[in-house]
Amino acid sequence: MTWHARLSLNYRALAGKTLLNFSHDGPLRILQSLYPEGDAICHNVLVHPPGVSREETI
């Protein structure tokens, strides 16, 4: 079984902070935006639902 997914990420800087706007289609999601290096650099946690097999690719 194949799960098709699309994830569109749009980063922008606003008042010294990097912000993320995203859209998705399918099982991929952005769980959280993190700023461990300060407001200028945004890290995101990407999640996929449980049940991914070794034959599937992300």
Residue pairs with C-beta under 8 A, 6 or more apart in sequence:
2 56
3 26
3 27
3 56
4 25
4 26
5 24
5 25
5 26
5 27
5 28
5 48
6 24
6 25
6 26
6 28
7 22
7 23
7 24
7 25
7 28
7 29
7 30
7 46
8 22
8 23
8 24
9 20
9 21
9 22
9 30
9 44
10 20
10 21
10 22
11 18
11 19
11 20
11 42
12 18
12 19
12 21
13 19
13 40
16 39
16 40
17 35
17 39
17 40
18 39
18 40
18 41
18 42
19 33
19 42
20 30
20 33
20 42
20 44
22 30
24 30
27 48
27 49
28 46
28 47
28 48
28 58
29 46
29 47
29 48
30 44
30 45
30 46
30 47
31 44
31 45
31 46
31 47
32 44
32 45
33 42
33 43
33 44
34 42
34 43
34 44
34 45
35 41
35 42
35 43
36 43
37 43
48 58
52 58
